[in-house]
Amino acid sequence: DVSRCGGKAFSSGQSGHLLQIFVRRSILDDFVYSAKPYGEVDRPRHPISEWLAGDKCTNHGQARLVAHPKWFMNPRMVRMSLASLDPEFHDRRPAFQGELIALMAAAFANPELKKMASAGIYGGTPPEWWTKELAKRDKGKGRGCAV
């Protein structure tokens, strides 16, 4: 709903989205940190893994997450779930994601482009899981998107 900015309101009158990001604990501190408003590190809650695993109240505070493709492209490390309060918007999301995936697939249809992109993300050599996932998707067995 962007009606506050002069755009179109949702037909249901209900706005709001929920994005849940699940991160494997073993890599949490590599790209997530506890934060104060505006992003400053919240030292008493740092590292965030210890604060979340401790016997402390966790119903307050903020966190910042660096969405590095190295982790977000690996479904064994990061998973995301998304829901929208407006039913029409929520129901259209799969079609939007399908169109986005098709655009990206077309851009990386060339195997050499895939190799260059993955090499850039991983600093030269893609990890073994990435190579296997590409091979599986190229054979038509993969889902095409881990989200």
C-alpha positions in Angstrom: 0.0 0.0 0.0 1.6 3.2 -1.1 -1.4 5.5 -0.7 0.4 7.6 1.8 2.8 8.6 -0.9 0.2 9.3 -3.5 0.0 5.8 -4.9 -2.7 3.2 -5.1 -4.2 1.7 -1.9 -4.8 -2.1 -1.6 -8.4 -2.9 -2.5 -8.8 -4.8 0.8 -7.7 -1.8 2.8 -5.3 -4.0 4.6 -1.6 -3.3 4.2 1.4 -5.0 5.7 4.0 -7.6 4.9 5.9 -10.1 7.0 9.3 -11.3 5.9 10.9 -14.1 8.0 14.5 -14.9 7.4 15.9 -18.1 9.0 19.6 -18.4 9.3 21.6 -21.4 10.3 23.1 -20.7 13.7 26.6 -21.7 12.7 26.9 -18.8 10.3 24.7 -16.2 12.1 27.5 -14.0 13.4 29.2 -13.9 10.0 26.6 -11.5 8.6 24.1 -10.6 11.3 24.6 -8.1 14.2 22.5 -6.7 17.0 21.8 -3.0 16.4 20.5 0.2 17.9 18.1 2.4 15.8 19.9 3.6 12.7 22.3 0.7 12.6 24.9 1.3 15.3 26.1 -2.0 16.9 24.3 -2.7 20.2 27.4 -3.9 22.1 25.5 -5.5 25.1 23.7 -7.8 22.7 26.7 -8.6 20.6 27.4 -11.2 19.3 23.8 -11.7 18.5 24.1 -15.6 18.6 25.0 -15.5 22.2 22.2 -13.1 23.1 19.6 -15.2 21.3 20.8 -18.5 22.8 21.1 -17.0 26.3 18.6 -16.9 29.1 17.6 -13.3 28.4 14.6 -11.4 27.3 14.7 -11.3 23.5 11.5 -9.3 22.8 13.3 -6.1 22.1 16.0 -4.7 20.0 16.9 -4.6 16.3 19.2 -6.6 14.1 20.9 -5.9 10.8 21.6 -8.5 8.2 24.0 -8.3 5.3 22.3 -10.2 2.4 25.4 -11.7 0.8 24.6 -14.0 -2.1 27.2 -16.5 -0.8 24.8 -17.4 2.0 21.4 -16.4 0.6 21.8 -18.6 -2.5 22.4 -21.7 -0.3 19.0 -23.1 0.9 20.8 -25.1 3.5 22.0 -21.9 5.2 19.2 -19.3 4.7 15.5 -19.7 4.2 12.9 -17.0 3.7 9.2 -16.9 4.1 7.0 -14.0 3.1 3.3 -13.2 3.6 1.2 -10.1 2.8 -1.9 -9.1 4.7 -3.7 -8.0 1.5 -5.0 -11.3 -0.1 -4.9 -10.1 -3.7 -1.3 -9.0 -3.3 -0.3 -12.2 -1.6 -2.0 -14.4 -4.2 -0.2 -12.5 -7.0 3.3 -13.1 -5.5 3.9 -16.5 -7.0 3.3 -15.1 -10.5 5.6 -12.1 -9.8 8.3 -14.5 -8.6 7.9 -16.7 -11.6 8.3 -13.8 -14.0 11.4 -12.6 -12.0 12.9 -16.1 -12.2 12.2 -16.3 -15.9 14.0 -13.0 -16.5 17.0 -14.1 -14.5 17.0 -17.5 -16.1 17.1 -15.9 -19.5 20.0 -13.7 -18.4 22.0 -16.7 -17.3 21.0 -19.1 -20.0 24.5 -19.0 -21.3 26.6 -21.5 -19.2 29.6 -19.2 -19.4 27.6 -16.3 -17.8 26.6 -18.7 -15.0 30.2 -19.6 -14.4 31.4 -16.0 -14.4 28.6 -14.9 -12.1 29.2 -17.7 -9.6 33.0 -17.1 -9.7 32.5 -13.4 -9.0 30.2 -14.2 -6.0 32.6 -16.8 -4.5 35.9 -15.1 -5.2 37.0 -17.3 -8.0 35.8 -20.9 -7.4 32.1 -21.8 -6.7 31.6 -24.2 -3.8 30.8 -27.8 -4.6 27.1 -27.5 -3.5 26.7 -24.6 -6.0 28.1 -26.6 -8.9 25.9 -29.6 -8.1 22.8 -27.4 -7.8 23.5 -25.8 -11.2 23.9 -29.3 -12.8 20.6 -30.4 -11.2 18.7 -27.4 -12.4 20.2 -27.6 -15.9 18.7 -31.2 -16.1 15.3 -29.8 -15.1 15.1 -31.5 -11.7 15.6 -28.3 -9.6 12.9 -25.9 -8.4 14.8 -22.9 -9.9 14.5 -20.8 -6.7 15.2 -21.6 -3.1 12.9 -19.0 -1.7 
